[in-house]
Amino acid sequence: YILWDGVSDTKAYAIYGQGTYAFNDRLKLTVGARYNKEEKQGDLVYNLFGFVGGPDFYLGAPPGTAWADVLDDDWDAVTPKVALDYKFTDDVMGYLSATRGFKSGGFNLLAGQAPYDPEKLWSYEAGVKTRWMDGRVIANVSAFLYDYEDMQVGKVVNTSAVVTNAAAATIMGAEAEVRALLGGGFELNAGLSLLDTEYDEFITEDPYWVGT
């Protein structure tokens, strides 16, 4: 028989605050920050026809080490946000923003692996929001850049699907949308998105099968 089973427990805590300062009727600055902390614990059982695999087998851990010892970790981060809004007119507003993002590390209970690291990014965005024809037409455009660190991705290592951290990745793009009230109960919605994505550095080769 084959038995592969696991359980995990997650506790998440956060505290945050945000404030906006108006320099005048047109220019506003918004600043905020969030503190994130996650604690995760897990346990794993792998029994293959009577062979019980533990972290000593999968990870080279010292004999006697249990999965509950390995699958026990916590991560925290401070994620700030800064945004600047400017009203060119009552119907045209431009904005700039920079935000830090955080995704905690974790465990992959479908594979015997050590905890993987958190994923972090800086998100930058600039755009313009507009209203026309007494608000019956709304048109918005924006451009953005996501700069990832230790991006969490899946790959196959020694026939097992594991989660690992890519060194870095970049996503750039632009979006445009239009919403228009046509009358008679009809509304028009149209949008366009452009994306340019790439891994800045990521080794996908299976270390157990080099060159194959």
For each residue, the residues with C-beta under 8 A, 3 or more apart:
1: 47 49
2: 47 48 49
3: 45 46 47
4: 45 46 47 110
5: 44 45
6: 42 43 44 45 67 107 109
7: 42 43 109
8: 40 41 42 43 71 107 109
9: 40 41 42
10: 38 39 40
11: 38 39 40
12: 36 37 38 39 104
13: 36 37 38
14: 34 35 36 37
15: 34 35
16: 32 33 34 35
17: 32 33
18: 30 31 32 33 81
19: 30 31 32
20: 28 29 30
21: 28 29 30 31
22: 25 27 28
23: 27 28 29
24: 27
25: 22 87
26: 86 87 88
27: 22 23 24 84 85 86 87
28: 20 21 22 23 84 85 86
29: 20 21 23 82 83 84
30: 18 19 20 21 81 82 83 84 85
31: 18 19 21 80 81 82 83
32: 16 17 18 19 80 81
33: 16 17 18 78 79 80 81
34: 14 15 16 78 79 80 81
35: 14 15 16 76 77 78
36: 12 13 14 76 77 78 79 102 104
37: 12 13 14 74 75 76
38: 10 11 12 13 74 75 76 104
39: 10 11 12 73 74
40: 8 9 10 11 71 72 73 74 104 105 106 107 115
41: 8 9 68 71 72
42: 6 7 8 9 67 68 71 72 107 109
43: 6 7 8 66 67 68 71
44: 5 6 67 71 109 112
45: 3 4 5 6 52 67
46: 3 4 52 53 54 112
47: 1 2 3 4 50 51 52 53
48: 2 51 53
49: 1 2
50: 47
51: 47 48
52: 45 46 47
53: 46 47 48 57 58 112
54: 46 57 58 61 65 66 67
55: 58 59 61 65 66 67 69 70 112 114
56: 59 60 61 62 63 64 65
57: 53 54 112
58: 53 54 55 112 113
59: 55 56 70 112 113 114
60: 56
61: 54 55 56 65 69 70
62: 56 65
63: 56
64: 56
65: 54 55 56 61 62 69 70
66: 43 54 55 69 70
67: 6 42 43 44 45 54 55 70 71
68: 41 42 43 71 72
69: 55 61 65 66 72
70: 55 59 61 65 66 67 114 115
71: 8 40 41 42 43 44 67 68 107 115
72: 40 41 42 68 69
73: 39 40 105 115
74: 37 38 39 40
75: 37 38 104 105 117 118
76: 35 36 37 38
77: 35 36 100 102 118 120
78: 33 34 35 36 100
79: 33 34 36 99 100 101 102
80: 31 32 33 34 99 100
81: 18 30 31 32 33 34 97 98 99 100
82: 29 30 31 97 98 99
83: 29 30 31 95 96 97 98
84: 27 28 29 30 95 96 97
85: 27 28 30 93 94 95
86: 26 27 28 93 94 95
87: 25 26 27 90 92 93
88: 26 92 93 94
89: 92
90: 87
91: 130 131 132
92: 87 88 89 128 129 130 131
93: 85 86 87 88 128 129 130
94: 85 86 88 126 127 128 129
95: 83 84 85 86 125 126 127 128 129
96: 83 84 125 126
97: 81 82 83 84 123 124 125 126
98: 81 82 83 122 123 124
99: 79 80 81 82 122 123 125
100: 77 78 79 80 81 120 121 122 123
101: 79 120 121 122 123
102: 36 77 79 118 119 120
103: 118 119 120 152
104: 12 36 38 40 75 118
105: 40 73 75 115 116 117 118
106: 40 115 116 163
107: 6 8 40 42 71 113 115 116
108: 111 113 116 161 162 163
109: 6 7 8 42 44
110: 4 160 161
111: 108 157 160 161 162
112: 44 46 53 55 57 58 59 160
113: 58 59 107 108 116 160 162 163
114: 55 59 70
115: 40 70 71 73 105 106 107
116: 105 106 107 108 113 152 163 164 165
117: 75 105 150 165
118: 75 77 102 103 104 105 150
119: 102 103 148 149 150 151 152 165
120: 77 100 101 102 103 148 149 150
121: 100 101 146 147 148 149 151
122: 98 99 100 101 146 147
123: 97 98 99 100 101 144 145 146 147
124: 97 98 144 145 146 147
125: 95 96 97 99 142 143 144 145
126: 94 95 96 97 142 143 144
127: 94 95 140 141 142 143
128: 92 93 94 95 140 141 142
129: 92 93 94 95 138 140
130: 91 92 93 138 139 140
131: 91 92 135 137 138
132: 91 135 136 137 138 139
133: 136 137
134:
135: 131 132 138
136: 132 133 180 181
137: 131 132 133 178 179 180 181
138: 129 130 131 132 135 177 178 179 180
139: 130 132 176 177 178 179
140: 127 128 129 130 175 176 177
141: 127 128 174 175 176
142: 125 126 127 128 174 175 176
143: 125 126 127 172 173 174 175
144: 123 124 125 126 171 172 173 174 175
145: 123 124 125 170 171 172
146: 121 122 123 124 170 171 172
147: 121 122 123 124 168 170
148: 119 120 121 151 166 168 169 170 171
149: 119 120 121 168
150: 117 118 119 120 165 166 167 168
151: 119 121 148 165 166 168 169 199
152: 103 116 119 163 164 165 166
153: 163 164 165 166 202
154: 161 162 163 164
155: 161 162 164 204 206
156: 159 160 161 162 206
157: 111 160 162 164 206 207 208
158: 206 208 209
159: 156
160: 110 111 112 113 156 157
161: 108 110 111 154 155 156
162: 108 111 113 154 155 156 157
163: 106 108 113 116 152 153 154
164: 116 152 153 154 155 157
165: 116 117 119 150 151 152 153
166: 148 150 151 152 153 169 199 201 202
167: 150 199 200 201 202
168: 147 148 149 150 151 199 200 201 202
169: 148 151 166 197 198 199 200 202
170: 145 146 147 148 197 198 200
171: 144 145 146 148 195 196 197
172: 143 144 145 146 195 196 197
173: 143 144 193 194 195 196
174: 141 142 143 144 193 194
175: 140 141 142 143 144 191 192 193 194
176: 139 140 141 142 191 192
177: 138 139 140 189 190 191 192
178: 137 138 139 188 189 190 191
179: 137 138 139 187 188 189
180: 136 137 138 187 188
181: 136 137 186 187
182: 186 187 188
183: 186
184:
185:
186: 181 182 183
187: 179 180 181 182
188: 178 179 180 182
189: 177 178 179
190: 177 178
191: 175 176 177 178
192: 175 176 177
193: 173 174 175
194: 173 174 175
195: 171 172 173
196: 171 172 173
197: 169 170 171 172
198: 169 170
199: 151 166 167 168 169 202
200: 167 168 169 170
201: 166 167 168
202: 153 166 167 168 169 199
203:
204: 155
205: 209 210
206: 155 156 157 158 209 210 212
207: 157 210
208: 157 158
209: 158 205 206 212
210: 205 206 207
211:
212: 206 209
